[in-house]
């Protein structure tokens, strides 16, 4: 296999029951294919945790995968930009490296000894640091690592961290927080820190999302989780209809703000409620109170009664 692991077989692996009561006990496992392998010195992903976990929680000792010298496929990048609304400007959208790193995260989370089943995980939050503009033709090395689980009122939460490096310089990093549902094990953590309520939205847009959106984004990103593709598959997981990808919703918000984003910034989102497709939603944004180049934004139902996503952009550097 060339390059990153293919996602479709990994979703197939996800339906196989996991072994119970066994934590990681092996050295970092290399991804298959040229350009991928165990991490080299300096490739440690931010947020990678040690072996210890909270009392009574499954242990997830460090494991990481590396994918080296990846240049985006131009056709795939154009499809991604088009479905998310980004300009075709020769730069990588801030959310595009997540698409490249995601198969490595999937490979880690579908390992037979990973303590949580993949299907049914809830994506709670995502943090991205876009440290500088990256040209579409630049070759990046990606490092993805699992982190330490922690208590959550609805089960157990855990992070998956990633970063992308160019000639030794970290140019992008991200942390996704996932929830494995189960008996409540603690108080809610600050998933929503950095994602304030809006008080005086200066911008507002109405978006109509077609029922085919999940399939369109899956074709561009490779993420073919069945809950996004068809109502029948979504019903198996408790949804009346297929739901939009959370990372599409985040990407679409950044695309709406693209002309006014600084060169380097962090963007935090918390995913509040799924968007059932088709849907009519409302996007709102306002300037951050204490950062001239920052933004607060949200996505809600057309009537504003239900918030699907809340986020914030914070400038980085000078």
C-alpha positions in Angstrom: 0.0 0.0 0.0 1.4 3.4 -0.9 1.1 6.4 1.4 -1.4 6.6 4.3 -3.7 3.7 5.3 -6.9 3.5 3.3 -9.9 4.6 5.3 -12.5 2.1 3.9 -10.7 -1.0 5.2 -10.2 0.7 8.5 -14.0 1.2 8.8 -14.3 -2.5 8.0 -11.9 -3.2 10.9 -13.9 -1.1 13.2 -16.9 -3.5 13.1 -14.8 -6.3 14.4 -15.3 -6.6 18.2 -12.4 -5.3 20.3 -10.5 -7.3 22.8 -11.5 -6.3 26.3 -9.3 -5.4 29.3 -6.1 -5.0 27.4 -4.1 -1.8 27.2 -1.3 -0.9 24.8 1.9 -2.7 25.6 3.8 -2.5 22.3 6.3 -0.1 20.8 5.0 2.5 18.3 3.7 0.7 15.3 4.6 1.8 11.8 1.9 2.6 9.2 2.1 0.6 6.0 3.6 1.9 2.8 6.5 4.0 1.7 6.9 7.3 3.6 5.2 6.0 6.7 6.8 4.6 9.8 7.6 4.8 13.5 8.4 8.3 14.7 11.9 9.6 14.6 13.3 11.9 17.3 11.6 15.2 17.2 8.4 13.7 15.8 6.6 13.6 19.1 3.1 14.9 18.6 1.9 17.7 20.9 -0.3 16.5 23.7 1.0 12.9 23.6 0.5 11.4 27.1 2.3 8.9 29.2 1.2 5.5 30.3 -0.8 6.5 33.4 -4.5 7.1 33.2 -7.1 8.2 35.7 -8.2 5.8 38.3 -10.5 3.2 36.8 -10.0 4.3 33.2 -8.5 2.2 30.4 -4.8 3.0 29.9 -3.7 4.4 26.5 0.1 4.5 26.6 1.7 6.6 23.8 1.5 5.3 20.3 2.2 7.4 17.2 2.4 7.1 13.5 4.4 9.2 11.0 3.7 9.9 7.3 6.6 11.6 5.6 6.9 14.0 2.6 3.3 14.2 1.7 2.3 16.5 -1.2 -1.4 17.1 -1.6 -3.0 15.7 -4.7 -4.1 18.8 -6.6 -7.4 17.3 -7.8 -8.3 16.2 -4.3 -7.4 19.5 -2.9 -9.6 21.3 -5.4 -12.5 19.0 -4.6 -12.0 19.6 -0.9 -11.9 23.4 -1.3 -15.0 23.4 -3.5 -17.2 21.3 -1.1 -16.1 23.4 1.9 -16.2 26.8 0.1 -12.5 27.7 0.3 -10.9 29.8 -2.4 -8.7 28.0 -4.9 -5.7 30.2 -4.0 -2.8 27.8 -4.0 -2.7 27.5 -0.2 -3.7 24.7 2.1 -6.9 25.4 4.0 -6.3 25.3 7.7 -8.5 22.2 8.0 -7.0 20.3 5.1 -4.1 18.7 7.0 -6.7 17.1 9.3 -7.8 15.1 6.2 -4.3 13.9 5.6 -3.7 13.0 9.3 -7.1 11.4 9.8 -6.2 7.9 8.3 -3.3 7.7 10.7 -5.7 8.5 13.6 -8.1 5.9 12.3 -5.3 3.3 12.2 -4.5 4.0 15.8 -8.1 3.9 17.0 -9.0 0.7 15.1 -6.0 -1.3 16.5 -7.3 -4.4 18.2 -5.9 -3.4 21.6 -7.3 0.1 21.5 -9.7 0.2 24.5 -12.6 2.1 22.8 -14.7 1.0 19.8 -14.5 3.4 16.9 -18.1 3.2 15.8 -20.2 5.3 18.1 -17.4 7.7 19.2 -18.5 11.3 19.5 -16.3 14.1 18.2 -16.6 16.6 21.0 -14.1 19.3 20.0 -11.3 20.2 17.7 -8.4 22.6 18.1 -6.2 23.7 15.2 -3.1 25.9 15.1 -2.4 27.3 11.7 1.1 28.5 12.3 1.8 29.9 8.9 0.4 29.8 5.4 1.4 26.6 3.6 1.6 26.4 -0.2 -0.3 23.5 -1.8 2.9 22.1 -3.4 4.9 21.8 -0.2 5.7 18.4 1.2 4.8 17.9 4.9 5.6 15.2 7.4 2.6 14.3 9.6 2.8 12.8 13.2 -0.3 11.5 14.9 -0.5 10.3 18.5 -3.1 9.1 20.9 -3.3 10.7 24.4 -4.4 10.0 27.9 -8.1 9.3 28.6 -9.9 11.4 31.2 -13.3 11.3 33.0 -16.4 12.7 31.4 -20.0 12.8 32.6 -21.2 10.7 29.6 -18.3 8.2 29.5 -14.6 8.6 28.8 -12.9 11.3 26.7 -9.5 11.1 25.0 -7.5 13.2 22.7 -5.8 12.5 19.3 -3.0 14.9 18.5 -1.4 15.6 15.2 1.2 18.0 13.8 2.7 18.7 10.4 6.3 19.7 9.8 8.1 21.3 6.9 11.9 20.9 6.9 11.9 20.5 10.7 9.5 23.4 11.3 6.1 22.7 12.8 3.6 24.6 10.6 0.3 23.1 11.7 -1.0 21.2 14.7 -4.3 19.9 15.9 -6.0 18.1 18.8 -9.4 16.3 18.4 -11.2 15.2 21.5 -13.5 12.2 21.3 -16.0 10.7 23.7 -16.6 7.0 24.2 -20.1 6.8 25.7 -20.6 4.9 28.9 -21.2 5.4 32.6 -20.4 8.9 33.7 -16.9 9.1 35.2 -16.5 12.7 36.2 -17.4 16.3 35.7 -17.5 18.0 32.3 -14.1 19.2 31.2 -13.6 22.6 29.5 -14.5 21.4 26.0 -16.0 24.8 25.3 -13.2 26.9 26.5 -12.3 29.5 23.9 -15.7 29.2 22.2 -17.7 32.1 23.7 -21.4 33.0 23.2 -22.1 35.6 20.6 -23.6 38.8 21.8 -23.7 41.1 18.7 -23.1 39.1 15.6 -21.8 41.4 12.8 -22.1 38.8 10.1 -24.9 36.3 9.4 -25.4 33.9 6.5 -28.0 31.2 5.8 -26.8 27.9 4.4 -28.9 25.2 2.8 -27.2 21.9 3.1 -28.3 19.1 0.7 -29.0 15.6 1.7 -26.0 14.6 -0.4 -23.5 16.8 1.5 -22.1 13.9 3.6 -21.4 11.9 0.4 -19.8 14.9 -1.3 -17.5 15.6 1.7 -16.7 11.9 2.0 -15.6 11.8 -1.7 -13.3 14.8 -1.1 -11.9 13.9 2.4 -12.0 10.1 2.3 -14.0 10.0 5.6 -16.8 7.5 4.8 -18.2 7.0 8.2 -21.6 5.5 7.4 -23.5 7.9 9.7 -22.7 10.6 7.1 -23.7 8.7 4.0 -27.2 7.4 4.1 -30.2 7.6 6.5 -30.4 3.8 6.8 -26.9 3.6 8.1 -27.4 6.6 10.3 -30.4 5.0 12.0 -28.2 2.1 13.2 -26.5 4.7 15.4 -29.6 6.5 16.6 -30.0 9.3 14.0 -33.1 9.8 12.0 -31.1 11.0 9.0 -27.5 11.2 7.8 -25.6 13.8 9.6 -23.0 16.4 8.3 -19.4 15.8 9.2 -18.4 18.0 12.1 -15.1 18.9 10.3 -17.0 20.0 7.2 -19.0 22.4 9.4 -15.8 23.8 10.9 -14.2 24.1 7.5 -17.2 25.9 6.1 -17.1 28.4 8.9 -13.4 29.1 8.2 -14.1 29.4 4.5 -16.8 32.1 5.3 -14.2 34.0 7.2 -11.2 33.3 4.9 -10.7 36.8 3.5 -10.4 38.2 7.1 -8.3 35.6 8.9 -4.7 36.4 10.0 -1.7 34.6 8.6 -1.3 32.6 11.8 -4.1 31.7 14.1 -5.7 29.1 16.4 -9.3 28.0 15.9 -11.2 26.1 18.5 -14.6 24.6 18.0 -17.0 22.5 20.2 -19.5 20.3 18.4 -22.8 20.8 20.2 -25.4 18.9 18.2 -25.4 17.0 14.9 -26.7 18.6 11.8 -29.3 16.2 10.2 -29.3 16.4 6.4 -30.8 18.0 4.5 -30.8 21.1 6.6 -31.1 24.9 6.7 -28.6 26.4 9.1 -27.5 29.9 10.2 -23.9 31.0 10.5 -23.1 34.0 12.7 -19.7 35.7 13.4 -18.5 38.7 15.4 -15.1 40.2 16.1 -13.5 38.9 19.3 -13.7 41.3 22.2 -10.0 41.3 23.2 -8.3 40.4 19.9 -8.6 42.7 16.8 -8.0 39.8 14.3 -10.0 37.3 16.3 -13.5 36.0 15.7 -16.3 34.2 17.6 -18.7 32.2 15.5 -21.5 29.7 15.7 -23.8 27.5 13.5 -27.3 26.9 14.6 -30.6 25.8 13.1 -32.4 28.3 10.9 -34.6 29.5 13.8 -31.6 29.8 16.1 -33.2 27.4 18.6 -30.4 24.7 18.5 -26.7 25.4 18.4 -24.7 22.9 16.3 -21.2 24.3 16.6 -19.5 27.1 18.5 -16.0 28.4 17.7 -13.4 31.0 18.1 -10.4 32.2 16.1 -7.4 33.7 18.0 -4.4 35.3 16.2 -1.0 33.8 16.9 2.4 35.5 17.0 3.1 39.2 16.6 
